[in-house]
Amino acid sequence: MLEGKTVLLVITGGIAAYKSIELIRLLQTNNAIVVPVMTKSALQFIKPLSVAAIAGSKVYTELFDLTAEAEMGHIELSRSADIILVAPASASFLSKMAQGGCDDLASTLLLATDKPVFVAPSMNVRMWHHPATQRNLNAINDDGIITIGPNEGGMACGEFGLGRMSEPSEIVAFLNSYFKQGPLLGKRIIVTSGTTHEMIDPVRYIANRSSGEQGSAIASALADLGANVIFITGPSTAPIPANVELTKVRSGREMHKAVLAQLPADVAIFVAAVSDWCIDHVSEQKIKKNSNGPPVLKFNENPDILRDVGNLKDDRPSLVIGFAAETEDLYKNAETKFKKKGCDWIIANDVSATTGYMGGDENKICLISAKQTEDWPLMSKKSVAKKLAAKICTALEV
Ligand SMILES: Cc1cc2nc3c(=O)[nH]c(=O)nc-3n(C[C@H](O)[C@H](O)[C@H](O)COP(=O)(O)O)c2cc1C
């Protein structure tokens, strides 16, 4: 995890330098400390004042700077960080790194460091595919430098292809997974979250009041313990945890497909409030009011994700956990669900009027397994998530 880590961020002269501001913000949101270094060319693309203000740190630019050397010499600067991240990494800078060139502060730091170095290349598609660039990349990878991206997509120059810098969120997720540690390291865990939208016509849908807060909290707690979390979420108002592999879906059918595509996994936790039904025939155009009165909607059953995964012959996760939101007869309904779905645990939660239906920061749950029924006291959703993550560790004997 990036928490408490110092990142020496080297910004080189590429068009994606403008994304550095968002990258700094995201690194800080992940509790990292950012110390920026800019090449001369980078100064043509963004102002050091903006970088310094966002980073809350001096921006280092010059190798021959008496004041900077007196405060912190370039060797010390290269060693004081936990990692060095070059983003964006220009083709020219990659070439310099491959040669071991050190004629400015940024390249000298990279030659002097003993810390892990990551590069996020960013350049025109032809520059990326050029044999010289690929040769340089192979050379720096052989030196132990880790490459993040690039992505395929439209470019500032109007061309399309590989060479776009990875998004700041992807860079941060990559770094987070690099630094992951904890008892769940190496475990692949699927978590579904949020509601689903079952379309009626292009502008109307049926949904429920699930906020996605509990699913996000569970995904985050598991990732904090080192798990590789595959977070499959329907529409949600909750924040997406930073250190998970994200898949966004809309309908119950899409979620079903996305979950099956992510198997095998060690654990699957189905927190999402998936609609039991979808509309039989989704109108291609907005349904208009007319004199025949309101439309009559015909429903079909959505595929049952929990039952399908719980009953898999091959690739069944060793722990399959379902959520049961009930407005009445909590225990009876949850136990019936437990017996029908082939899962290992059901987490029943009371979403009756007395608890305010769905939403809110707290949850009162009851965990049902083949062995026992455990009532947990009313807790914050984050505490429920932490307690559940600890129980999963025990069940996996890690
Ligand atoms: C408008 C403009 C945009 C540029 N964008 C990129 C780019 O995205 N990637 C890249 O490798 N070079 C790009 N260049 C070229 C670099 O800025 C140039 O090679 C420079 O010497 C890199 O210096 P540095 O690696 O020391 O920062 C661009 C140049 C200009 C004028």
The ligand as a Tripos MOL2 file, in Angstrom:
@<TRIPOS>MOLECULE
LIG
   31    33     1     0     0
SMALL
NO_CHARGES

@<TRIPOS>ATOM
      1 C1          3.6210   20.0840  -28.0840 C.3       1 LIG1
      2 C2          4.5980   18.9650  -27.8170 C.ar      1 LIG1
      3 C3          4.1440   17.8040  -27.2760 C.ar      1 LIG1
      4 C4          5.0120   16.7440  -27.0180 C.ar      1 LIG1
      5 N1          4.5280   15.6050  -26.4970 N.ar      1 LIG1
      6 C5          5.3730   14.5620  -26.2920 C.ar      1 LIG1
      7 C6          4.8660   13.3430  -25.7550 C.ar      1 LIG1
      8 O1          3.6810   13.2110  -25.4370 O.2       1 LIG1
      9 N2          5.7330   12.3270  -25.5640 N.ar      1 LIG1
     10 C7          7.0610   12.4330  -25.8860 C.ar      1 LIG1
     11 O2          7.7900   11.4610  -25.7310 O.2       1 LIG1
     12 N3          7.5560   13.5880  -26.3880 N.ar      1 LIG1
     13 C8          6.7600   14.6480  -26.5970 C.ar      1 LIG1
     14 N4          7.2610   15.8230  -27.1100 N.ar      1 LIG1
     15 C9          8.7000   15.9340  -27.3420 C.3       1 LIG1
     16 C10         9.4790   16.1480  -26.0340 C.3       1 LIG1
     17 O3          8.9670   17.2720  -25.3520 O.3       1 LIG1
     18 C11        10.9610   16.2800  -26.3030 C.3       1 LIG1
     19 O4         11.4650   15.0580  -26.8230 O.3       1 LIG1
     20 C12        11.7420   16.7080  -25.1040 C.3       1 LIG1
     21 O5         13.1040   16.8120  -25.4380 O.3       1 LIG1
     22 C13        11.6040   15.7410  -23.9260 C.3       1 LIG1
     23 O6         12.4200   16.1720  -22.8710 O.3       1 LIG1
     24 P1         12.5070   15.4390  -21.4560 P.3       1 LIG1
     25 O7         12.3980   13.9830  -21.7090 O.co2     1 LIG1
     26 O8         13.8520   15.8020  -20.9060 O.co2     1 LIG1
     27 O9         11.4420   15.9730  -20.5950 O.co2     1 LIG1
     28 C14         6.3980   16.8950  -27.3500 C.ar      1 LIG1
     29 C15         6.8510   18.0910  -27.8810 C.ar      1 LIG1
     30 C16         5.9560   19.1180  -28.1140 C.ar      1 LIG1
     31 C17         6.5000   20.4040  -28.6990 C.3       1 LIG1
@<TRIPOS>BOND
     1     1     2 1
     2     2     3 ar
     3     2    30 ar
     4     3     4 ar
     5     4     5 ar
     6     4    28 ar
     7     5     6 ar
     8     6     7 ar
     9     6    13 1
    10     7     8 2
    11     7     9 ar
    12     9    10 ar
    13    10    11 2
    14    10    12 ar
    15    12    13 ar
    16    13    14 ar
    17    14    15 1
    18    14    28 ar
    19    15    16 1
    20    16    17 1
    21    16    18 1
    22    18    19 1
    23    18    20 1
    24    20    21 1
    25    20    22 1
    26    22    23 1
    27    23    24 1
    28    24    25 2
    29    24    26 1
    30    24    27 1
    31    28    29 ar
    32    29    30 ar
    33    30    31 1
@<TRIPOS>SUBSTRUCTURE
     1 LIG1         1 GROUP 0 **** ****
